[in-house]
Structures are given as structure tokens and as C-alpha cells.
């Protein structure tokens, strides 16, 4: 069974400023899907995947395709660097289906009392086929199994917002263009 390296949330460890890593056994994934840690040779794929989410650039600015791509590449590089510098304990994974890359998912497995989804992106040609729903249900099952709530941020205009609402996520805060959503397992 696959494992993830996660930071031990022990208050005693945090108080001394030490980082303690533990192996966390991942729950079984939906059939046909696998996760693997991001590797250096995944960067071109991840950059292209990020670019596929920036369709807003096509309407927002009157730039050439080359300028839009350069701007999107810069944003991806900054996001990637920021995430890894500020959230080193998060699991950064490539989602694969039958050995083919189909997306990315970044999960904070142990954020105190919640399982936090930082990022999930499915390849554009595969969106709307239930893969996101399957992954969300998989994470929700794990949150319920470990009696944690599940949290995430989502842009208010992101089509995934409707998916999260259908799955029972409720808004508990707002941070600029992002809504902070929460799902709690039944008691």
C-alpha cells in the first residue's frame, strides 16, 4: 500500500522547533487511479496543466498567446516555489490513470483537526467525467475514517465550487477571491 511522508503534528515536536516525519499509509484509491510524488521530470507537464487552468487570461488581457504563456509560466513557477517553501510537509502528487498522467493533487494530510486539500487539477480533456468527484469522495472517506473535517480554498468563479457544494462543503470564511470551505463527517 502506498505511503506519504507527513509531518508529525505533535505539539511537543513543534515546541522545540523540530521536524518529525512519519509515514502515513494512503487509503485505497478509486479503481484505475494512482498517486505518485512529483518528480523533477514532471515540471513541463505541471506547467502545461497549470496553463490549462488560466483560461481567464484569454478574456482579461489583450496579449499575444506567447505573452499569456510567459505570464502563466511565471505564475506557475511562483506558485510552485511558494508552496514548497511554505508547505514542505504537504503531499505533492501526480494523479495517474492506467499509467498516464491526468492531473495533480496537493494534500495536507495532517493539519491538526483537518485534512486540507490545497490543490487538485484534472487535465482539461478529462474534466466533467467524474474523476474529481471520485477523488473528493476518496478524500472525504479518509477524513471521516480519521474523524477529521476536510477544508479547502476555491475561487468563487471556479466551476469546481458547484462540485464542492454538491458534496456538502459549506463556506466558513472568505479570503479575497477565495472561499474557505469545510466538510464535516457525520458524528
C-alpha positions in Angstrom: 0.0 0.0 0.0 1.4 3.4 -0.9 2.6 5.8 1.8 3.0 9.5 2.2 5.7 11.3 4.2 3.8 13.7 6.6 4.9 16.0 9.3 4.1 14.8 12.8 1.7 17.3 14.3 2.9 16.6 17.9 2.8 19.9 19.9 6.0 18.7 21.8 7.9 18.5 18.5 6.6 21.9 17.3 7.5 23.5 20.6 11.2 22.5 20.2 11.2 23.6 16.5 12.0 20.1 15.4 10.5 18.5 12.3 9.5 14.9 12.7 8.3 13.0 9.6 6.2 9.9 9.7 5.0 7.5 7.0 1.2 7.7 6.5 -0.5 4.8 4.7 -2.7 6.2 2.0 -6.2 4.8 1.7 -7.0 2.8 -1.4 -7.7 5.0 -4.4 -10.6 4.8 -6.8 -10.1 2.0 -9.3 -7.6 2.7 -12.1 -6.1 5.8 -10.3 -2.7 6.1 -8.7 -0.8 8.8 -7.0 2.9 9.3 -7.1 5.1 12.0 -5.7 6.0 14.8 -8.1 9.4 14.3 -9.7 11.7 16.9 -11.4 10.8 15.5 -14.8 7.1 16.3 -14.2 7.7 20.1 -14.3 6.8 20.5 -18.0 3.6 18.5 -17.5 2.7 20.5 -14.4 3.4 23.8 -16.1 1.1 22.9 -19.0 -1.6 21.7 -16.6 -1.4 25.0 -14.7 -1.6 26.9 -18.0 -4.9 24.9 -18.8 -6.5 26.5 -15.8 -5.7 30.1 -16.8 -8.4 30.5 -19.5 -9.3 33.7 -17.7 -6.2 35.3 -19.3 -7.9 34.9 -22.7 -10.7 37.3 -21.7 -8.8 39.6 -19.3 -5.9 40.9 -21.3 -5.2 41.8 -24.9 -1.8 40.0 -25.1 -0.4 37.6 -27.7 -0.5 33.9 -27.0 3.2 34.0 -26.3 2.8 36.8 -23.7 0.0 34.9 -22.0 2.0 31.7 -21.9 5.0 33.5 -20.4 2.8 35.1 -17.8 1.2 31.8 -16.9 4.6 30.1 -16.7 5.8 32.8 -14.3 2.8 32.4 -12.1 3.2 28.6 -12.1 6.9 29.0 -11.1 6.0 31.4 -8.3 3.2 29.1 -7.0 5.3 26.0 -7.1 8.2 27.8 -5.3 5.8 29.3 -2.7 4.0 26.0 -2.0 7.3 24.1 -1.5 8.9 26.8 0.7 5.9 27.4 2.9 4.3 23.9 3.0 7.1 21.4 2.9 5.1 18.8 4.8 2.3 18.6 2.1 2.0 15.6 -0.2 2.5 16.8 -3.8 1.3 14.1 -6.2 0.8 13.4 -9.9 -2.6 11.7 -10.5 -2.3 8.8 -13.0 -4.9 6.7 -14.6 -3.7 3.4 -16.1 -0.1 4.8 -16.0 -0.9 8.1 -17.8 -0.6 11.5 -16.1 -4.1 13.0 -15.8 -3.6 15.7 -13.1 -2.1 16.9 -9.8 -3.3 16.9 -6.2 -1.7 18.5 -3.2 -2.9 17.3 0.2 -2.0 18.4 3.7 -2.8 15.0 5.4 -2.3 16.3 9.0 -3.2 19.9 9.5 -4.3 19.5 13.1 -8.0 18.7 13.1 -8.5 18.7 9.3 -7.4 17.1 6.1 -6.7 20.1 3.8 -6.9 19.9 0.0 -4.5 22.5 -1.3 -4.9 21.9 -5.0 -6.5 19.5 -7.4 -6.4 19.9 -11.2 -7.6 17.4 -13.7 -6.4 17.6 -17.4 -8.9 19.6 -19.4 -9.9 16.9 -21.8 -10.9 14.7 -18.8 -12.9 17.2 -16.8 -16.6 16.5 -16.3 -16.1 12.7 -16.3 -16.4 12.2 -12.6 -12.7 11.9 -11.8 -12.8 15.0 -9.5 -15.9 13.6 -7.7 -14.1 10.2 -7.2 -11.0 11.9 -5.7 -13.1 14.1 -3.5 -15.1 11.2 -2.2 -11.9 9.3 -1.6 -10.5 12.2 0.5 -13.8 12.6 2.3 -13.8 8.9 3.2 -10.3 9.3 4.6 -11.3 12.4 6.6 -14.3 10.5 8.0 -12.2 7.5 8.8 -9.8 9.6 10.8 -12.6 11.7 12.3 -11.3 15.0 10.8 -13.1 17.7 8.9 -11.9 18.5 5.4 -11.1 22.0 4.2 -10.1 23.8 1.0 -10.0 27.1 -0.7 -11.7 27.7 -4.0 -12.2 30.7 -6.2 -15.8 31.8 -6.2 -16.0 31.6 -10.0 -14.3 28.2 -10.3 -16.7 25.5 -11.7 -15.4 23.1 -9.0 -17.2 25.3 -6.4 -20.5 23.7 -7.5 -19.0 20.2 -7.1 -17.9 21.0 -3.6 -21.4 22.3 -2.7 -23.0 19.1 -4.1 -20.7 17.1 -1.9 -21.8 19.0 1.2 -19.0 21.6 1.7 -20.1 24.8 3.4 -18.4 28.2 3.3 -16.8 29.2 6.6 -14.7 32.1 5.5 -13.6 34.4 2.7 -10.1 35.5 1.7 -10.3 37.8 -1.2 -11.5 35.9 -4.3 -11.3 32.6 -2.4 -14.0 31.0 -0.3 -12.8 28.8 2.6 -15.0 25.7 2.6 -15.4 22.9 5.1 -16.9 19.4 5.2 -17.5 17.5 8.4 -18.2 13.8 8.6 -21.4 12.6 10.2 -20.9 12.1 14.0 
